[in-house]
Amino acid sequence: MSRLTAIVLVICVATGIYKYQDRRVVAAQVGEGLVMYSTADCHYCAKARKWLDKYGVPYRECDIEAVRQCGVEWTDLGGDVVPLFLYKGEVHHGYSSRWLDQTFLKPS
């Protein structure tokens, strides 16, 4: 998250403009599909994108710096790193090819 984004978020929370949402609410809003919260210049986001595309896993990408609502959802989900994945109501922090393999590849 950029420094400016963090400052704006702190001001919004302090002034009551932004209200914290329960992560279950965010999960219900985005549905059961895979959502990857990312930024444009994130190396690990690019690796995750490449993995998902390689295996044909459908996902929605949500850029936390470019789209305000994505930043809000990322924060509500306890975002501390990108990529952050939301899948079937569960949150996974950071890139892990092992997690992706175990979650999306069927055993042969």
Short mmCIF file of the C-alpha atoms (twelve columns), coordinates in Angstrom:
data_MODEL
# 
_entry.id   MODEL 
# 
loop_
_atom_site.group_PDB 
_atom_site.id 
_atom_site.type_symbol 
_atom_site.label_atom_id 
_atom_site.label_alt_id 
_atom_site.label_comp_id 
_atom_site.label_asym_id 
_atom_site.label_seq_id 
_atom_site.Cartn_x 
_atom_site.Cartn_y 
_atom_site.Cartn_z 
_atom_site.pdbx_PDB_model_num 
ATOM 1   C CA . MET A 1   0.000   0.000   0.000   1 
ATOM 2   C CA . SER A 2   1.393   3.419   -0.857  1 
ATOM 3   C CA . ARG A 3   2.111   5.863   1.922   1 
ATOM 4   C CA . LEU A 4   -0.560  8.245   0.616   1 
ATOM 5   C CA . THR A 5   -3.172  5.448   0.598   1 
ATOM 6   C CA . ALA A 6   -2.278  4.557   4.193   1 
ATOM 7   C CA . ILE A 7   -2.537  8.192   5.315   1 
ATOM 8   C CA . VAL A 8   -5.912  8.649   3.623   1 
ATOM 9   C CA . LEU A 9   -7.189  5.425   5.173   1 
ATOM 10  C CA . VAL A 10  -6.096  6.528   8.668   1 
ATOM 11  C CA . ILE A 11  -7.820  9.889   8.215   1 
ATOM 12  C CA . CYS A 12  -11.021 8.207   6.995   1 
ATOM 13  C CA . VAL A 13  -11.078 5.805   9.933   1 
ATOM 14  C CA . ALA A 14  -10.343 8.584   12.416  1 
ATOM 15  C CA . THR A 15  -13.097 10.832  11.053  1 
ATOM 16  C CA . GLY A 16  -15.653 8.063   10.756  1 
ATOM 17  C CA . ILE A 17  -15.885 8.272   6.949   1 
ATOM 18  C CA . TYR A 18  -14.764 4.677   6.662   1 
ATOM 19  C CA . LYS A 19  -16.441 1.956   8.717   1 
ATOM 20  C CA . TYR A 20  -14.783 -1.417  9.304   1 
ATOM 21  C CA . GLN A 21  -16.697 -4.336  7.810   1 
ATOM 22  C CA . ASP A 22  -16.552 -7.875  9.087   1 
ATOM 23  C CA . ARG A 23  -14.544 -10.085 6.705   1 
ATOM 24  C CA . ARG A 24  -17.597 -12.357 6.375   1 
ATOM 25  C CA . VAL A 25  -19.493 -9.410  4.909   1 
ATOM 26  C CA . VAL A 26  -16.747 -8.824  2.330   1 
ATOM 27  C CA . ALA A 27  -16.643 -12.538 1.492   1 
ATOM 28  C CA . ALA A 28  -20.410 -12.570 0.977   1 
ATOM 29  C CA . GLN A 29  -20.200 -9.510  -1.274  1 
ATOM 30  C CA . VAL A 30  -17.517 -10.924 -3.588  1 
ATOM 31  C CA . GLY A 31  -18.965 -14.424 -3.806  1 
ATOM 32  C CA . GLU A 32  -17.370 -17.863 -3.837  1 
ATOM 33  C CA . GLY A 33  -14.979 -17.369 -6.757  1 
ATOM 34  C CA . LEU A 34  -11.306 -16.557 -6.394  1 
ATOM 35  C CA . VAL A 35  -10.384 -12.912 -5.884  1 
ATOM 36  C CA . MET A 36  -6.751  -11.802 -5.958  1 
ATOM 37  C CA . TYR A 37  -6.065  -8.433  -4.325  1 
ATOM 38  C CA . SER A 38  -2.966  -6.997  -5.954  1 
ATOM 39  C CA . THR A 39  -1.021  -3.946  -7.086  1 
ATOM 40  C CA . ALA A 40  0.324   -3.185  -10.546 1 
ATOM 41  C CA . ASP A 41  4.004   -3.293  -9.567  1 
ATOM 42  C CA . CYS A 42  3.904   -6.353  -7.294  1 
ATOM 43  C CA . HIS A 43  6.343   -9.072  -8.424  1 
ATOM 44  C CA . TYR A 44  4.555   -11.822 -6.483  1 
ATOM 45  C CA . CYS A 45  1.207   -10.724 -7.925  1 
ATOM 46  C CA . ALA A 46  2.691   -11.208 -11.401 1 
ATOM 47  C CA . LYS A 47  3.889   -14.697 -10.407 1 
ATOM 48  C CA . ALA A 48  0.427   -15.579 -9.070  1 
ATOM 49  C CA . ARG A 49  -1.250  -14.174 -12.205 1 
ATOM 50  C CA . LYS A 50  1.078   -16.266 -14.379 1 
ATOM 51  C CA . TRP A 51  0.318   -19.433 -12.344 1 
ATOM 52  C CA . LEU A 52  -3.466  -18.868 -12.464 1 
ATOM 53  C CA . ASP A 53  -3.410  -18.177 -16.200 1 
ATOM 54  C CA . LYS A 54  -1.172  -21.188 -16.890 1 
ATOM 55  C CA . TYR A 55  -3.630  -23.569 -15.207 1 
ATOM 56  C CA . GLY A 56  -6.763  -21.796 -16.440 1 
ATOM 57  C CA . VAL A 57  -8.046  -20.930 -12.975 1 
ATOM 58  C CA . PRO A 58  -10.767 -18.267 -13.248 1 
ATOM 59  C CA . TYR A 59  -10.241 -15.322 -10.921 1 
ATOM 60  C CA . ARG A 60  -11.075 -11.675 -10.469 1 
ATOM 61  C CA . GLU A 61  -8.189  -9.325  -9.867  1 
ATOM 62  C CA . CYS A 62  -8.756  -6.331  -7.622  1 
ATOM 63  C CA . ASP A 63  -6.007  -3.639  -7.671  1 
ATOM 64  C CA . ILE A 64  -5.937  -2.107  -4.197  1 
ATOM 65  C CA . GLU A 65  -4.193  1.074   -5.369  1 
ATOM 66  C CA . ALA A 66  -6.227  1.724   -8.524  1 
ATOM 67  C CA . VAL A 67  -9.728  0.854   -7.264  1 
ATOM 68  C CA . ARG A 68  -10.860 2.376   -3.981  1 
ATOM 69  C CA . GLN A 69  -13.334 -0.429  -3.167  1 
ATOM 70  C CA . CYS A 70  -10.578 -3.016  -3.631  1 
ATOM 71  C CA . GLY A 71  -8.426  -1.198  -1.083  1 
ATOM 72  C CA . VAL A 72  -11.339 -1.104  1.349   1 
ATOM 73  C CA . GLU A 73  -12.037 -4.835  0.920   1 
ATOM 74  C CA . TRP A 74  -8.308  -5.674  1.255   1 
ATOM 75  C CA . THR A 75  -8.159  -3.749  4.536   1 
ATOM 76  C CA . ASP A 76  -11.363 -5.371  5.816   1 
ATOM 77  C CA . LEU A 77  -9.858  -8.787  5.090   1 
ATOM 78  C CA . GLY A 78  -6.817  -8.013  7.236   1 
ATOM 79  C CA . GLY A 79  -4.642  -7.115  4.270   1 
ATOM 80  C CA . ASP A 80  -0.981  -6.806  5.122   1 
ATOM 81  C CA . VAL A 81  0.603   -8.038  1.893   1 
ATOM 82  C CA . VAL A 82  -0.224  -8.531  -1.759  1 
ATOM 83  C CA . PRO A 83  -1.229  -10.710 -3.279  1 
ATOM 84  C CA . LEU A 84  -4.021  -11.540 -0.894  1 
ATOM 85  C CA . PHE A 85  -6.469  -14.220 -2.004  1 
ATOM 86  C CA . LEU A 86  -10.097 -14.663 -1.009  1 
ATOM 87  C CA . TYR A 87  -11.560 -18.032 -1.954  1 
ATOM 88  C CA . LYS A 88  -14.753 -19.592 -0.605  1 
ATOM 89  C CA . GLY A 89  -14.738 -17.224 2.358   1 
ATOM 90  C CA . GLU A 90  -11.132 -18.056 3.338   1 
ATOM 91  C CA . VAL A 91  -8.263  -15.571 3.178   1 
ATOM 92  C CA . HIS A 92  -4.733  -16.506 2.138   1 
ATOM 93  C CA . HIS A 93  -1.944  -13.935 2.586   1 
ATOM 94  C CA . GLY A 94  0.899   -13.828 0.064   1 
ATOM 95  C CA . TYR A 95  2.029   -15.851 -2.929  1 
ATOM 96  C CA . SER A 96  2.532   -19.581 -2.439  1 
ATOM 97  C CA . SER A 97  2.667   -21.963 -5.381  1 
ATOM 98  C CA . ARG A 98  2.155   -24.763 -2.852  1 
ATOM 99  C CA . TRP A 99  -1.154  -23.246 -1.676  1 
ATOM 100 C CA . LEU A 100 -2.241  -22.673 -5.268  1 
ATOM 101 C CA . ASP A 101 -1.332  -26.269 -6.191  1 
ATOM 102 C CA . GLN A 102 -3.166  -27.743 -3.201  1 
ATOM 103 C CA . THR A 103 -6.224  -25.547 -3.669  1 
ATOM 104 C CA . PHE A 104 -6.735  -25.645 -7.432  1 
ATOM 105 C CA . LEU A 105 -4.980  -28.675 -8.941  1 
ATOM 106 C CA . LYS A 106 -6.719  -31.996 -8.714  1 
ATOM 107 C CA . PRO A 107 -4.436  -34.923 -7.803  1 
ATOM 108 C CA . SER A 108 -3.593  -37.154 -10.765 1 
# 
